[in-house]
Amino acid sequence: MTGRSRVVAKSGEHWQPGAAYLYILHLDGPALAWEYLRRHPDYRRDWSGRRRDTEAAAHWGLRLLEDPALDARDAQPLWCPDHAGMIQLHPDLDPPPGAEGFGLWRLPGRKRLVHDGRRLLVATRWTGSCLRLAIAPGLGEGMAYVCAARASACRNLANEAEKLVTGAVTNAMACARPSATELLELHTLQALDGVLAGASLRAVAAVLFGTATVAREWHADSALRARVRRLVRRGRALMLGGYLKLVSPPLKGGRSGSPTDRP
């Protein structure tokens, strides 16, 4: 097993190096949902007990159980139902002359493929972006195709289809400063790992914000202490079921509209 897949260990100081969490800054909703779910002790118990049946998976909102030792860069959980942003590809039954042919290996980024028994699912990631596709049976390499998505995701369909057709990759986000929401997810997961490992709130604060800040600002009614408590409370809420809102967020507000988004 690779070292990067061991963030959720049972003991030690695995949660302290902030660099181990930088990949969190580039995850989309379904990938973040997996990060919270894989930390759930009962989910890990189901996996270790080899309860791989569909009933056990459905309890967690999955079609099949995924290995919780794999972080979101290597795992490909099969959510049930598909998350709102999934793009479906089907053979074009009446293609126009010169229609663009499907090319799996022309897609940008690092690809993960899995078959759920009905269709091939592809997740391809590059810096700052993730494209998720469900390829219908019958669609082969070079065939003309059409894209489909749920009504709630149609506003993003044209943009995602353009990525698919052109294979365009942008590195603009590689140099961008992390957003407040991205930093929130990083801090939440690191704080959650700290308390799951048995660390005190003060120890978590020292890791996240520095020992000098803690020495200066930590006291019974301090804003810093309240901030760490909210991070931990948010992390637990997402781990204990709130992660499903990240897979298929509400039509209005998305992730930012969720009550668990802000510490």
RANOR-V218909 format. One record per backbone hydrogen bond with DSSP energy under -1.0 kcal/mol. NH is the residue of the N-H (numbers start at 1). CO is the residue of the C=O. E is the energy in kcal/mol with one decimal. If there is no record, write none. Layout:
nh: [NH NH]
co: [CO CO]
e: [E E]
//
This chain:
nh: [5 6 9 16 20 21 22 24 25 26 27 32 33 34 35 36 37 38 40 44 45 46 47 48 49 50 51 52 57 58 59 60 61 62 63 70 74 75 80 86 87 88 89 90 92 99 102 106 107 110 112 114 116 120 121 122 123 124 125 126 129 131 133 134 135 136 139 142 143 146 148 153 156 160 161 162 163 164 165 166 167 174 183 184 185 186 187 188 189 190 191 192 193 194 195 196 197 198 199 204 205 206 207 208 209 210 214 215 216 217 218 222 226 227 228 229 230 231 232 233 234 235 236 237 238 239 240 241 242 243 244 245 246 248 258 261]
co: [2 3 7 13 17 18 19 21 22 23 24 28 29 30 31 32 33 34 37 40 41 42 43 44 45 47 46 50 53 54 55 57 58 57 78 67 71 71 61 83 132 148 134 146 144 96 143 103 104 125 123 121 119 135 114 133 112 131 110 129 126 124 122 87 120 89 136 102 140 90 88 150 153 156 157 158 159 160 161 162 163 171 179 180 181 182 183 184 185 186 187 188 189 190 191 192 193 195 194 200 201 202 203 204 205 206 210 211 212 213 214 219 222 223 224 225 226 227 228 229 230 231 232 233 234 235 236 238 237 238 241 242 243 244 255 258]
e: [-1.3 -1.5 -1.4 -1.5 -1.3 -1.9 -1.2 -1.8 -1.6 -1.7 -1.6 -2.5 -2.6 -1.7 -1.6 -1.8 -2.6 -2.8 -2.0 -2.3 -1.9 -2.4 -2.2 -2.6 -2.1 -1.9 -2.6 -1.9 -1.8 -2.8 -1.4 -1.4 -1.4 -2.3 -3.1 -1.7 -1.7 -2.6 -2.4 -1.8 -2.2 -3.3 -2.7 -2.3 -2.1 -1.5 -2.6 -1.2 -1.2 -3.0 -2.3 -2.1 -1.8 -1.5 -3.1 -2.7 -2.4 -2.6 -2.3 -2.0 -2.6 -2.6 -3.0 -2.5 -3.3 -2.6 -1.7 -3.9 -2.0 -2.6 -2.3 -1.8 -1.7 -2.2 -2.9 -1.9 -1.6 -1.9 -2.6 -2.5 -1.9 -1.4 -2.3 -2.0 -2.0 -2.0 -2.8 -2.6 -2.4 -2.2 -2.6 -2.6 -2.4 -1.9 -2.2 -2.4 -1.5 -1.2 -2.7 -2.2 -2.5 -2.1 -1.8 -2.5 -3.0 -1.3 -1.9 -2.6 -1.6 -2.6 -2.3 -1.9 -1.9 -2.3 -2.2 -2.2 -2.1 -2.1 -2.4 -2.5 -2.7 -2.5 -2.5 -2.2 -2.3 -2.4 -2.3 -1.0 -2.3 -1.9 -1.5 -1.6 -1.4 -1.7 -1.5 -1.8]
//
